[in-house]
Amino acid sequence: MTRYGLGLLFPLLFCPWAAAADKDDQPLSARYPDDVGLRGDAAVLLFDDFESGEISKAKWSFAVPKANIATAPQPVHGGQRSLHIPYDLPEGPPAHRDCNRMVMASLAGKRLEHFFVRGYVYLASTPTPTAQRKLFYLFSQPRGEGQWDVIVSAWCKDTIPGDVPKHFILSNFYPYSDLRLPAWNLAPVPYDAWHCLEVEVKLNTPPDRKDGWVRLWLNDKLIFEKRAVALRKDDRWLGEVGIGYQIDRNGDTHVRHEERYWDDLVIATKRIGAKFPRAK
């Protein structure tokens, strides 16, 4: 696998008739250069640049034990620290195996039906990259029968040398979700570089009114938009946001190993946007 490849973000079914940008689409980051002061905005529910040097239990309801704080000269996007999550899968059966390693934020008490998640992700090249990566994993509350989810992921054919990973967005094939079939190959995401990833979800009116939408930005460029969709069949709102979530061997029997870094993570009720530089 070359160092040129991370993939392509690909949420579901790209719509060529994508609606014009909403009136409130001016991102919060335009008001807060370099994110200075962003954490205090009323629309911001979670802000973490990891400069505290810890994975805060006040912000993250769960963190896999192997997650840790990286410091420069390891990859950091802003400041001197970032979140580091290593992934590895041992050799041998079963042929299909997941490695679930993530941090998770609980927002069940917020009753959110319209929300944005932004993060900077750095996928370090290794000799044995993984087949599939779940980057953002958004769940309803409660889970179980009738739940909804939205997944922003990336994958590649790890059995094909040099294959370029691709990103996508989907749900777990629930028959009531219009995100159950992914579309592919929206934009390249090279290894060994920081990329700003932001997803917007507006849940539909249950049980089946198609008035929801999902949008995805890569480095502040809108690469996916799907309007007039149903994502849920009852009134469950957002429960948890998982960051980093998973790698997947996906049928290969070789050792899998990957290093991911995250920084400047924000969850909000308004468009967040990429960090604007401060004027000098």
N, C-alpha and C positions, 0 to 999 in steps of 0.2 A: 504494500500500500504506500503510495507516495505521500509526501507531506502537503501536496496541493489540495487534497481533497476534503474537507468535510462537506458536507452535503448540501442539500437544498431544502429549504423550508417548504413544507407542502401541506397546508391545511386542506380541507375537503373542497372539492368541486369549486374551482375558480369560476367566478361569474364575470363575463366580459362586460355586462351591463352595470357593473358596480356603481352604486349611488355616489353622488358627489359627497365630499367630506361634510360631516355634520358641522353645524355652526359652532359647537363647543369643542371643535377639534384642535384648537390651539393648545399645544401641550403645556402641562404644568411646568416643565423644564424651561420653557421660554421665560417664565417669571423668576426662575431660580437658577441663574448661571452656575454651572458646576455643582448643581443640586444644593447649593448653600441655602439653607432655610426651608428646603422642600419638606423635610420631616415634620415641620410645624404646620403645614397647610391642612385645612379642615378636611380636604378630600383624601388625604393620605392615611391609610389604615396600618401600614407596616412600612418601615424604612430601615434598611440595614446595609451599611457600607463596611461592616466588620472591623472598623477601626478601633473598636473597644477591645479587640484581642480575644474575644470569646464568642461562642455561639449562645446567644442569650436565651435562657428559658422563658423569659418574659415575652419574647417574640416568636420563638419556635417551640411548638408543643411537642415535637419529636425531632431528634437528630441521631442518625446512625452513629454508632461508636467510632467508626473509622473517619468520620468527618472531622476536619481540623481547620485551624486558621493558618493560612500561608502568609509568609512575609517576604518582601522584596529581598533578594532578586528573583524569587519565584514569581510567577505571573500575578500581577495585581493591576487592576484597572485604574483605580484612583487611590490616592493615599499610599499607605505602606502595607495594607493587609487585604486578603480576600478569603473566601471560603473554598477549601480544597476537599474534594471527595474522590478517593481512589476506588477503582472497580477492578475486580479480577474474577475470573472463572477458572477452576481447575480443569485439567485434562481428564477425559474419560466420560462415561455415561452419567446422566442421561444426555441424549443428543440435543435436546432443547432444554435450556435452563436459564432462569432469570437470576440476576443479582440485584436485589433491591437495596439501594443505598441512597438516602435522601435526607433532607430536612423538610419538615412540614409545619405549616402555620394553620391554626384553627381559627376560622371566622364564622363559626356556626351561629354565634349570638348576634351577628350583624344583619342577618336577614337580607343578604345581598342578592339582587337579581340582575344587576348591571355593574360590571367591574372590569378592572384592567390589572394585568400583572406584567411588570417589566424586570428584566435582569440582563446583566452582561455575562456572557458565557465564553469560556476559553477551552477549546478541546485540544489537548496536547497530543501530537502525533506520537505513536508508539509502534513497535514492530508488529504488534498483534491487536489492532483496533477491533472494536466490537461490531456485531451485525446491526443491532438496533439500540437506540438510546431514547428513553423517555425523558424529556427535559422539563416541561411543565405538565403536571397532572392535577386537574381540577375536579373535585368530587362534590357531589350533593351531600346534604345532611337531612335525614339519616340515609345511610347506605342500605343495601339490600334490594329486594324486589322493587322494581320501579325506579331505581336510582338513575341519575344521569352523570356523565362525566365528559370532559373535554381534554384531549391529550395533544400536546405539541411534541413531536418526536422527530427522530432522524434515523435513517438506516442506510446500509450498503450491503452489497453481496460480498460477505467476507470470504467466500470461496473463490472469488474472481480477483486476482491480483490487480491492484490499481483502480478498482471500482470506486467511484466517487459517491460518498453517502448523500442521501437526499432527505430533506425534512418534510414532514407532513403533519396534518392536524385531523383528528377524528374522534369518534367515541367508540365504545366497545361493542359496536354492532347491535345496539338496541333497536328493535324494529320501529320504535316511535321516534328515533333520532334521525334528523336529516344530515347528520355528520357521520353516518355509519360507513360510508364509502369514501376513502381518501383519494385526493388528487396529488400528483407528484411533481417534483422537479421544478420548483418555482424560482430558486435562487441559490447560487453556490455559497458555501460557508467554509472558507479555507481553514485548515488546521493552523494552530500556533498563532492565533490572532484573536483579539477581543471582538465580540459581536453583540450588538444590542438587540434583544428579542423582546417584543411586547405583544401580548394577546389581549383582545377585548372580547367579552362575552356579554350579550344581552339575552337573558332567558325569555322564552315565549310565555304567553298567557296560557295556562293549562285549561283543558287537557290537550288540545291539539291545534290551537290557533297558531298560524305561521307568522308571528310578528317578532321573532327573535333574530339575532344576527351574530356573526363571529367575524372578527378581522384580525389580521396578523401583520406586524411590521418587522422588517429586518433592517437594522441600522437606519431607522426612521423612514424607510421606504415601504409603502403598503404593498405587500406581495400577495395578499389573499383577502377576499371579502366575499361573504355569502350572506345575503339578506333573505328575508321571508322564510325563515326556517323554524321548525319545532325541535327543541332539544329535550324537553321533559313532558311527562304526561300528568304530573300533579304539581302541587305548589312547593316542592322542595327547593330551597335556595342553596347558595354556596356554603359548603361545610369546611373543606380543607383545600389548601394549596400545597402540592408537593413540588419541591425543586430538586432536580437532578435524578430523580427516582430510580432509573433502571438501566441495565444493559442486558442483552439477550444473546446467547450463543447462536440461536436460530439454526440449529442443525449441524453446525460445524463441531468437530471434536478437538480442535486445538485449544491451547491455553488462550484465554482472552484477558487483555489488560488495557486499561484506559485511565487517564488522569483528566479530571474536569475541575475547572476553577470557575467560581461565581463571584460576582461583585455588584454593588449598587442595586440591590433588590428592593423593589417597591410594589406594594399592592394599594390600589386607590380606586375611587369612584369616578375619576375623570382621567382623560388621556394623559399619560405621563411623558412620553417622548424621550429621546436620547438626550444625554447631558449636553447643554450648551456651554461652550467655553466662556469664561469671564473675560471681559474687555481688559486689556492691559493698559 
